[in-house]
Amino acid sequence: MEQETGASCTMCGRSTAEHEKNLRFQLPDPVLQSPEQHLVPGAWLSHENPNTSVMMQTPDLGPFVRALLPIRLAGGRKITLGVWVSIHPDELQRAYSVGWEPEYADLRLTGYLANAINPWGLLGAPVELAVRDTEQTPYCVSSPRQDLSDLLLNEWPHEILDEIS
């Protein structure tokens, strides 16, 4: 869907650019709250820094992968959050081994959201990930927890944009 520069949404009056945006959490909340964050000795990042990394591991806190969490808005718009998901160490090894291979297209992971998503919270919510596009990180596709499942499946009013962080 193309965006018109400077166009206003007919449903809420906001700029349409606010609707199709992507927000990216820099670090998992447990890492952000630790004294040395990602700089602790023994920490590993898949890329140069946390903002460009798609995988990381820190001693005592474990491994994390990036995932995309789409939030559908009324009227066919959406925003996408780049979240971190805590996964089992074996899953990190598997994700890393196929991350740049054709098998990446079939990657599915399970883990726990490692970022609180305001206004819902959801830190620690179980989530299932699947690759939808081999040029992107996996997507959050389902959850056995009802509030996260509702977030993934339902459309939300545009006013929710004021609360998301």
N, C-alpha and C positions, 0 to 999 in steps of 0.2 A: 504494500500500500504506500503510495507516494504521499509525502507531506508537502503542503503548500507553505512557503515561508510567510510568516506573519498572519496566516489564516487563523480564525477563531473557531473553536468547536461550537457547533449549533446546539449541543446538549448542555454545556456548562459555561461557555464563554471564554474558557482558557485558550491559550495558544495551542494549536494542534501539536506543536513540538513537545509540549509537556506530556502528551499522551503516548507517544511512541518512543520514549526514552529508555535507556538502559542505565541502571545504577549498579555499581560494583563495590562490594565490601572489600576493603583492602586486606584485612586479616580475619581469621576466625576469632570469635569473641574470647575463647579461652586463651589464645595466644596474645591478643590485644591486652588482656588483663594481667598477663605475666610480666614480671619486671624487665626481662631482657627481650621480650617479644620474640621475633624471628631471628634475633641476633645471638641467641643462647648457643654456647658451644655444642656442636653436634647437630645443629639444625640443618635441614636440607631444603632447598627451593628448586623447582624444575627450571626456572628461568632466573634472570638477573635480580629481580626484586619481587616482593609480594604482589605488587600491582600487575605485573606481567606473568606471574607464575600461575600454573594451572594445577600444580600439585605441591605439597610441602609436607615436611615431617619435622616435629620438634620432640626432643627428649621429654619424657614425662607427660606430654599432651597427645602424642601420637600423630598419625597421618591424616591428611585432609586433601580433598580434591575440590576443584571449582565445579559449580553446576549452575545452570540457568534456571531461574524460577519465574515462569511467565505468570503475570496477573492480568486476566482479561477484564477489560472495562466495558461498560454498556456502550452499545453503538459500534461494536467491532474494533475498538481500539485496545491496546495492551501496553503494559510496561514490563520490562524484564529485569529482574534482579540477578546480579552475579554473586552468588552465595558460596560459602564454603560448607562442605559436608565432611564430617568425621567418619572415617572408614577403618576397617580392620587392616593391619599391616599387610596381610596376604593380598588383600584387594588392591592396595597401592602398588604392589609389585606387579600384579596382573594388569592394572590400568597402565602402568609405565611401559610394560613390555609390548602392549598393543597400541599405545597412544599414537604412534606414527606409522602404523601398519594397516593393511586392508581390514584386518580383523577388528579394528576399532569400531567399525560400523555396527558390530553386533554386541558391543560392550554394554553390560548392565551391571549396576552396582547397588548395594544397599548400605545405608549409613544413617547418620543423624545430623540434622541441621546444626551447624556450628555458628550461626548468626541469629540473633533475635530479629524478627521482622515486625516492626511496629506498624500498625497497632495490634497485631495478632500475638506477638511474642514468638512462640514456636521454637525457641532454643532447645535443642535436644529432641525435637520431634523426629520419629523414624521416617525415612524417605527412600523411595526407590528411584534410581536414575537410569536413563537410557539415552543412547546417542540418537539424535534425530537428523543431524547434519554433521558429516565428518570434518567439516571446517570449524566446528564449534565444540565447546565443552558439552558434556552430557546435560540433559534436561531433567529436572525434577518432574516425574510423571505420575507418581501415586504415593499414597501413604495410608497405613492402617489407622492413623490418628485422624479422627473426624474433622478437627478444625483445619488441619493442613490439607486434607482431602477436599474440603469445602473451598479453600483458597484456590486450589488448582482447578477445580471443576466449575465453579460459579463465576458469573459476571458480577463486577462490583461497580457501584456508582462512582462517577468521576470525582466526587468530593473526597474519596479515599486518598487521592493524590496528595492532599494536604497533610495526611497522617503518616504516609509511608516513609520510613527511614531505617 
